[in-house]
């Protein structure tokens, strides 16, 4: 085999992670043009017949904008657990979220058609990564919240994320943030509330019996003061994505 041909095969393999035989065949079919071979392999990967319901592994992440009044959650699904634990895929998810926030995307289709750089859309990048991981990678779920204030939470293993949209009558950022964090984590752990995903009357849910005294000690606030601030917080939207394998 000529060195020039071998060099092209190895270069295509480094781009796509396909086997040497696949890379050689792709180049042959496309007159040894690397760019055309990449497109060919991309299409080949996209046509792999995998039932989307079998893509049971994935990553979830949420992000809010600088002014903290817009938040997005995106769920990526893949077929293999190995791909879902890959740092490259997680970095890509964070980049996609940044683009979706900056473009104020309203749905998955808008996200997929957004440009990740001058020439490549997110859809094409996901196809490229599908080739790299020999897997199918899709955006399974997307939620967006716009509110006066948003609190977001990401679990350390990136399998659970939430957004809480709220407004406040009396401003005390330090205490309000602690209370919102407490409410957010509690809602995540409550299966009954997760089914509805939206909480409109948080005050009826949080009565004296439900308030954790240890929590009050941690945030250094007495019960009377806590209830006062709670009554000034209005939860107007709530979204969560929780991956369960």
Secondary structure, DSSP 8 states (H G I E B T S, - for coil): --HHHHHHHHHHHHHH---HHHHHHHHHHTTT-HHHHHHHHHHHHHT----GGG--EEEEEEEE-TTSSEEEEEEEEES-HHHHT-HHHHHHHHHHHHHHHHTT--SHHHHHHSBSSSS-BHHHHHHHHHHHHTS--EEEEEEEEE-SEEEEEE-TTSSEEEEEEEEESS--HHHHHHHHHHHHHHHHT-HHHHHH---S-HHHHS-GGG--HHHHHHTT--HHHHHHHHTTEEEEEEEEEE---
